[in-house]
Amino acid sequence: FTYTIERKPNETLSVPAGAFANTCKLQINVTIGNVKLEGNDGSSPLFSSFFPVLSQVFTQPFKSTVWLTNKLPNIPKTFLETSTSVGSGTSTQELTAYTLAPR
């Protein structure tokens, strides 16, 4: 695979768990160049039927944006975006709550 990481300007991020000031925002662009099927592809009709489709899906580029903080929790939000020949999709994960254990 190949990837690039682009640092975006810092920002204040609000998620259900709270607001995080001066959050570092990184955009990670990834392309997988080759998907290899392990084993005998004729051993399962599912492999031979779906492997070409799965190969096309996994070799499409995708972008992931990650917000990082310098305190706990370190990653309050991630966003993933991809598009393939059969459609596109996005996924957002946000921190909803967290508790620090007493010391």
Summary of the structure (lengths in Angstrom):
residues: 103
radius of gyration: 18.5
end to end distance: 41.9
largest distance: 56.2
contacts: 229
relative contact order: 0.22
helix: 17%
strand: 50%
